[in-house]
Amino acid sequence: MYYTMSVQENLHPTYNKKTFQALRAKREVNRIAFKKSEANPGDELDVRVPKLHESEVLVPGSLALVFEIDLSGGHANNCLVQNVRRALVERLQVKFGGTILQDTVKYSQYKTFEDLFLSQEERNGMILEDIQSEDLYKIRSGAGDKKTSGVDAENVLNGVFGSRYRIRLDNQLITENGVFYPMALYNDLEFIITLAKAEDVVRGSDSTQLKYNLKNIKLEYKMIHSKALADEAVSVYTSGKEFAYDYVQHYTKVNFKKDTDTFLNIEFNSQIRSLKALLFLFIEPHDAGARDSEKFIFPDLTKVSVTAPPTCFTTTQSKTLICGERRAACLRKKKMEPITWI
C-alpha cells in the first residue's frame, strides 16, 4: 500500500520569502566621444554635463574624462608625475547658465594636497588616476629606463591599464547633493578645465624635451533609469533646492627663503561673504622636469597670530594647536595617515 502526501515548499515553520523593499532601477555606464579628441598643454576642455533623457539621473561622482596620454616626441626616459589626474588641471571653472560658480587657479596643488590624506587602500585602487608605484608609472609611461626584471605584477597592471587615465569631475555640486537630474534644469552645468604646462606633468632629465598629448578623449558617466528618482528631483528643484559646495580660491603667492626668513606677514582682503578656512601650502620651487608633485614642505611653525580689523581682534595659536587644526581640516575618515610628511 502506498501513501502520498503534499509537502510545503519550505519546511521551516517561520520561513518568510525575502522581498526587496529598496529602490530598484536600471543602471548604465556610458562612454561617449568628447567634442575634442585630442588636447595639448594649455588647452581648455569644456565639459558640459549631459542632459540625458526623461527619468534618467546622473550617479553622483561618476562624471569623468577618460583618455590616453602620449609622451612621444620627448626624451626617451620621460615619465608622468604621481597623481596625474590632479597635476593635469591647472585651473578649474564651474559655470551654470553663464554664471561663474567657481574659478580656482592652481587647482592641482590644492587637490593633490587633499589626496595625500586618502587611506592607502583608497590610493591602491586609483591606478587610472595615476596614483601608483614608481616602477609602475615608469612602465606605463614607456620610459626607456624602466625596470625590466622583478616587475611581473606591474607588467600585468600595465597590460590592463596601459596609457589610459581618468580625470574625475568630483566637484561637490554633483557628488554631495544627491542624484543630479539635468533634464529638469533650464541651463547646463559646465566644467572648464585648463591643462597644465608640460613641466608640471612630465618628469625628465632634459627640460627642452618635456611633452605630452591627450588622445582619444571620451566623456564617461553612470546614470540610473528611475521615474521615482526623477520625480523626486523635480519636486525638490521646483521647491527651491540649495546646492552646497566649497569654493576654493587661490588668493596669493608669497616667496620666501626657508632658511633665513623667520617671519611672514600675509594680508588677506578677499571680498567674500563667508569664510570657512585659510590654507597655507608651502612648496619648494623645482626645475622643469624634476617636479615631485606630492612633495609639500611643513615648516616648523611655532606661532601664528591673526588680526582682524576693525575690532583689532587678535588670536595666537600654539604649535600643537596648529598641527591639530591642519590635520583635522583634511582628514575625512578615522585612522588615515598622510603619505608624504616632511
N, C-alpha and C positions, 0 to 999 in steps of 0.2 A: 504494500500500500504506500502511495506517495502523497505527500502533503506539499502544497505550495503556499507561499506567503509573500506579501509585498514588504519591501524594505525601504525605509525612507532614504532620501538622497544622502543625508549626513546623519550619522548615528549619535553625535553629541547632542544631548538634550538642550543645551544652551546656545547652540550654533545660530548665528545670525549672518546672513550673507553681507559681505562688505559692500558698501555703496560709496561712491566717490562724491563727496559733498563740495569740494573746492571747484573753482572755475576751470573748465577745460576748453581749450581753444587750439586752433591750428597755428603752428609757428613756422616761419620760414627764414632762411638765411639767404639774402640776395647779394650778389656782387655784380655791379653794373659798370659799364665803361664811363670813365670820367671824361669831361669835355677836353682836358689836356692829357694826352697820353704820355708826354714827357715834360720834364722841368729841370731847370738848372739853378745854381746858386743865385739868390737874389730875386727869383721869380715869385709871383703871387699865385696861390692856389685858392680860388673862390669856391667854397663848398657850401652848397645850399641843401638844407635838409629836405629829402624827397617828400613830396606831397602825399604819396601813396594813394590808396583808393578808400572808398567809403568803408567804414568798420575795420580799418587797418591802422593799428597803433604801433609806434616805434618802441622797441625794447630799450629801456634805459641803459646807457653805457655801451651800446652796440655799434654806434656810428664810427666809422674809421676809413682812412685811406690806406690801401694796400698797394705795394709797388715793388719793383726790383731796383737795387742800387748798382749802378755801373761805374766802376773805378778805372775803366780803361782810358788810356791817353795820359795817365800819370806815371809816377815811378812804380817800378815792379813790386816794391815792398810796401806800398801804401796799404793802409787798412783803416777801418772806421773806428771812431771813438766809442767808448762804452755808452750805453743808453742813447742810441742814435735817434730814437723817436722824439726825445726831448731836444737833443742837440740840433736837429734839423729846423726847429721852429724858433726863428729869431724874434718874430713878432706875431701876435695873435689879435685879430679884431673880431668882435662879435656884433652883428647888426640884426635888427628886426625892423623890417619895413623902412629901411633907410636911417633909423635911429641907432646910434652907436651905443651899445650896452657895455662894451669893454674894449679897451685898446691897451694892450700890455706889450711894451718893448722889453727886450731881454727876457722874454717868456721862458726860454730854455734854462736859464740859470735858476729861476725860482722853482720850476717843476723838477729839475734834476736834483736840487737840494731836497725837495719834498720826497722824492723817490728813495733817497738814502735811508729813510725810516720805514720802508717796507720790510716785512719779515723775509728771511732767507727763503722760506718756502714760496712766497709770492714771487720773489725775484727769479727763482728757478723755473717758473712757468712763463717767463716773459722773453723767450728767445726771439719771437717775431719783433719785439721791441728792441732787440739787441742788448739785452742785459744777460751777459754770459761770460764764460771764462776767456782769458786772453788767448789761449790756444784756439778756442772755437771761433772767436771773431777774426783772427788772422786767417783761419781756414776758409771761413765764409766770405772773407774779402778777397780771397785768392792771392794773398801776399806771397811774394817769392821766398821770403824767409820763414814761412810757416813750418811747424813741426811735421815730420813725415812718419815718425815712429812713436809708439806709445799713445796714440790718439785715436784708437779704434772707436770709442764712444762718440768722440767729436765728429768723426767721419760719418757715422750713422746719422747724427743730427744734421750734418751738412747735406746729406742726401735727402733729408725730409724738407728742410727749410731753404737751403741754398742761399741765393741772394735776395730772397723775399723778406720784406719788412712791413711794418704797420705803424701808422700814427693814429692813435685813438683820439677822437674829439670828445674828451672826457670832461667837458665843461659842466658845471653843476646845473645849468639850466635844463639839460636833458639827461642828467644822471641821478639827480636827487630830488626831483619834483614830480615823481610818479610817471606813468606812461605818457608819452607825447603823441598827440593826435593832430598831425599837421593839416588834415583836411578841414578841421574846424576853425582854422585860423585864416584871416584875410591876407596876411603877409607872410613872407618867407623868413625863416631863421637862417642866418648866413654866417659862416666862419671864413675869414680871410687869413690864410697862412702865408707869411713871408719867409722864404727859405734862407737859411744861414749861409754865410760865406764858407768856402771850401776849407779854409784854415781852422774853422771851428768844428768841422765834421770829420775831416780826414787827418790821419796821422801819417807822417812820412819824413824821411831824412832830407829831402830836397824841397824847400819851400816854394820853388818855382814850378813844381810838378804836382800840385795838390788839386785834384779834380774829382767831381762826382756828377752823376746824372741820374735822375729818377726816370724809370722806364715802366711801361705797361701799368700806368696808374689806374686804379679802379676804386670805386666807392662801395664799401661793404656795410651792411646793416642787417639787423634782425627785426622782424615785425610779427605781430600777432593778429590773426583774424578773429575779432570778437566784437559783436554788436553791443554786448553788455558793457565792455570796457569803453568802447567809443561813445556810447550814450552817456556814461558816467562822466567822461572827459568833457563832452559838450555841455552837460549840466554845470560842471564846475567852472568851465570857461565863461559860460553865459552869466553866472552869478558874480563873476569877477575874481579870477584866480590870481594869486600873487606868486611870482617865481622868485625864490630866494637863491642868491649865489654870492660868492666872494669876488669882489672887483680888486684885482691885483694891479697896482700902478708902480712902474719903475720911476722913482722920483728923481734921483740924482746919483752921480758917481763922484766919489772923493778919492783922490790919490794921496797916499802917504807912505812913508818908509817905516816898515815894521820894526826895524832895529833901533831907530833914532827918534821917531815921533812917538811921544808918550801921551799926548793929549790931542783929542779930536773934538772940534766944536762944529756940530752939524745942525743947521737951521731947517726946520720943516714948516712950510707955509702953503700947503695944498688946499685949494678951495673945495672942500668936500663936506657933506652934511654929517657923515658919521665915520668913525674910525675904529677898526677892530684891533689892529696891531701895527707896529713898525718892525720890519725885519731888516737887520743889517747882515749882509753877506760879505765875507772877506775872501777875496780871490786874488791869487798871485798872477801877475802877467805871464804870458807864455810866448815862446817863439812860434811862428807859423809852422804847423805840422807836429808840434810837441805838446799839444793840449791833453791834459788829463781831465776829462770832462766832469769827473766826480770828486775832484780834489777841491776842498774848501779849507780855509785857514780859520782856526778857532783861537784867537789871541787870548792871552791871559788877562782878561778884563777884571779889574779889582773893584771898580766903582763906576756906576752910570747915574748921572744926575739929569733930571728932566725939569725944565722950567717952562710953564705955560702961562703967558700973559693973557688978559690984562691983570689978573689977580695975583700974578707972580707966584703961582703955586709951584713949589719945588719938592721933588722927592728924590731920594738916593737909594739905590739898591745895592746890596752886598753881592760878593762874588757867588755865594751859594745860591741866592735867590735868582740871580741872572741865569745860572746854568739850569736851574729847575724850570724857570719860565720858558727858556729857549727849547728845552726838551719837550715840555708839555704842549707847546704850540704845534709840534709836528707829529708827535706820536698819535696814532689813531686806534691802535689796539694794544692790549697789555703784552708785556714781555717782548717788546721789539728792541732790537739793537741797531744803531746806525752802522752802516757798512764801512764808511770812512770817517775817522775821527782823529784829528791831529791836535 
